[in-house]
Amino acid sequence: MTAVLGRGVIPADETFLAGDDLGVLRGDGVFETANVRAGEPFLLEEHLARMVRSAERMQLDLPDVTKLAELAADACQAFGKDREGALRIICTRGPEGGGPPTVYMTLNPVPAAMIAARRDGLNLAVLSLGYPVDVRGESPWLLGGAKCLSYAVAMAAQRHAKATGHDDLLWRSEDGFALEGPTSTLIWQQGDTLYTVPSDTGILVGTTAKFVFDRAREAGIATAERRVQVAELIGADGIWMTSSVRGIAPVHTLDNVSINQSDLSATLSEFGGFPVPTS
């Protein structure tokens, strides 16, 4: 399913992107991905708010979010209500040489392997991002915390992880701190508290993780942010990677070390509203 701002829903094979669009030539743009359930985009307002922040970081003129929400509704209506979907909302800087931004959306069923990860968990590699933990927070040109289209390094890292027998990866800083996944947010349990990584490390603040933490606090579960060394993380009482598409996936192996499996996994999935397959 494809929808283009100003044109609405179009056939998936219809041309709409110029060959010199800077999103294609340079990965110059921002995007968000929202989970679609029963024909409705989950946490759309929060995703669009984060998209605004990313666009501001990149000095990119994002169209009014009301128009984006309307286009998302049109795409979801055409997609139907009987499938779980992944809605990508994309805004590029537009044609080379100047021009309005290109805004479009794609909507596809969530892959079965991602849904299965909610039940089966993940085997993660740990790979260095190449920076000390404070560098991205101190260097705005590195775009830490912005969800931009420049994903070539992240995709190369995922290919490396899969080629070495892993499902995905966790980035660590050069000085040993756990950060995030290429497309997911880290959550871990230590005792009775759920933790995630603070934004001053340059991570992208996870929309799903924030929603789950809000529900956890309502249920009386303590939550906090703090930095954690990978060596300490390995001994946690539970580790999860959260994202809008895969949902909440427990980590069972980290850097070839077995990880404690927490009884909270089912509860967190329930907080996030992600269906977990039973077989």
N, C-alpha and C positions, 0 to 999 in steps of 0.2 A: 504494500500500500504506500503510495507517494502522494503528498500534498504540497503545493507550492503557494507561498503568500502572493495574493493577487490573482491566482488562478484556481485555487481550491484543489480538490482531489483530482488527480490525473492518472491515466494508465501508467503502470510501472515502467513501461518501455518507452514512454514519450520523452523527447529531449527537452531539457529545461536549464541545463547548466552550461555556461559558455566555456569554451576550451581554455580561455585565459583567466578563468576565475581564480582569484588568489587563494581560495580554499583548496583548490587542486594543485596550483603551482607551488604554494609555500606552506600549506596547512595553516593559513592565516584566518582564524575564525574561532567561534566558540560553539559548544553544543551541550545538551542535556539529554538524559535518557530516563523516561518515566515508565514504571510498570503499569500496564493496562489490565484492569480486572472488570469483568462484566460490562465492558464497553466504556469504562471510565478511567482516565489517567490518574493514578494514585500520587498524592502529594504534588500535584501540578503547580500549585501556587508557590510551594517551596522551591521546586526546581526552577521555575521562572525567576524567582528572586535571586537564586544563586547565579543564573545565567546573566542577569543584569550586573551582578558584581563582577563576574568574569569579563563581560564586555567593557565595563569601566576600567578594569585593570589593563585591557588591551587597547583602550581608546578606540573602541569600535561602536558605531552607531547602531544600536539594537532597536528595531521597531517597537512600538508600544506593545506591552505584554498582553493587553486586552485582545489585540489582533492575533497574537500567537495562541492565546487560549481558545479563541474562536476557530482557528484553523485546526488546532488539536481536536476539538470537539467534532469537527467535520470528518477528520481522518478516523476517529474512533467510531463514529456512527457507521461509516462505510466498512470498517473492519468487522463489526458485529460484536455480540456479547458472549459467544460460546467458547472463546479461546483467551488464554493469557497472552498478552502481547508486550513488546518492547517498543515504545515510542521514542524515536530520536528526533530532537528538535535542533536544527542546525542553522547557524548564521555565519556566512563567510563575509570577507571584506568586499566581495564583489569583483568585477572585472579589473584587470590590470590597467593602470592609467586613470583610474577614477570611475566612479559609478555607484549606484545604490548597492547596499548589501544584498546578497542572495540569501533568501530564507526559505527553507523547505523542511519537510518532515518525512520520515519513513516509519512504517509500522509493520512489524513482523511478529510471528508467533515466537514465544520464548523457546529456545532449543531444549529438547528433552534432557540433554546432558546437564544443562544448568539447573533444571528442576530437580534432577536426581541428586545433584550435589548437596541439596538441602537435607537429604536423608543420608547419603553415603559419606559426606564430608570430603575434605581436600588433603592432598599430599603436596605440601608447599616447599619449593626451593627458597633459599634466602640469597638474594643478589645485592651487590653494592650499587647504590645510586651514583656513587662517585663524588659526593659532596659531604663535608662535615654537617652535623645536624643543624647548625645555625645559619648556614650560608643562604638558603633559599629565603628565609625570613628577612635577612639583611639585604638581599639583592632582588629588588622588584622585577628587574628585567628577566630573571629566570622563571617568572610567572608561577611561582609556587602558590598553590591555592586557587589557581584559575583552571577552569575546565576548557582547555583549548583543543583545537583539531590536530595539533602536532603530536601524534601518537606513534611515530615511527620507532623510537627507542623502546617505548613500552611494548609494542607488538614484537619487536626483535627479542626482548627479554622473555616474553611469553613463549615464543617459539623455542628459545634456548631451554627454558624450563621443561617444556613438553618433550623436547628431544632427549632430555636426561631423565625421563621417566616420571616427571611431576605433573600435577594438574594445573598449577599456577605458581605464583611467586609472591614473596613479601620483600619489599625494598627495605634495605637497612642503610643508614648513613655510613659514611666512611669511618666514623668514630664509634660505630657499633650499635646505634640506636635503631629500634624497629620503627618503621614509618607507615607504609600503606602498601596495598597492591596496585598494579597498573590500572585496575578498574574497580577497586574495592577498598573498604575501610576496615581497619583492624579494631577488634574489640577483644578484651581478655578479662578473665575472672581471677581475682586473687582474694581468697577468703570469701567474705560476703559482699564484696564490692565488684562492680563492673567498671572497667577502665577503657578509655580510648586515648589516642595520641593528641596532644594539644596542637592548635593551628599554628603556633609560632615556629613549628618545625618545617613549615612550608607545605604540609599535606593539604589535600582538598577536603574540606569539611563535609562529611558524608550525610546526605539528606536522610537516608534510611537509618543510619546509626543514630542520628539525633532523634528521630521519631521513636525508635526502640528505647532509647535512654529515657525519653519523656514518659513512655508507658511504664518502664521499669520503676521510675521514681514514684509514679502514682500507685504502684503495687507494693511500695515499701522496700524496694531494692536500692541500695546505695550505688551511686555512680560518681565517677570522677575522671579528670584528665590528668595524665602525667607522662613523662618520658620513661621509656623502659629499654634497657639493653636487651639484645636478642638472647644473650646468655641467661638473663633472668626470665625472659618471656617463656623460654622452653619449660620452665618449671611451674607455669601457671596452672590454675585449677580448671581452665578451659580457655580455648581460643576460637574466635569466629572471624570470618571475613564477610562483610555485608556489602550489598550493592542493590541497585534498583531492579536489576534483571535476575541475577542469581538468587537474590534474597539473602537469607542468613545461613551460611554454610559453616558447620563446625570444621575445625582443622584437626586431623588425626595424626599427621606427621609433619614435622617442621625440620627442614635440613637433615632428614634421615633419622630424626629422633621422634619416638612415639610421644604424643601429647595426651595429657589427662583429658578424659571426656566428661564434661559437666552435665549434671541433670537439668541444667537450665536451657539446653538447646531447644526442646519442644516449647518451652515457655517463651523464649525469644522469638521463635517463628510465629507463635500465636500473637505476640505483641505486634509484630510487623504485618500480620495478616497474610503471610505467604503459605500457600498450600504445600504440604510435604507429602510426597508419594509414599504409599505404604508397601509397595512391592515393585 
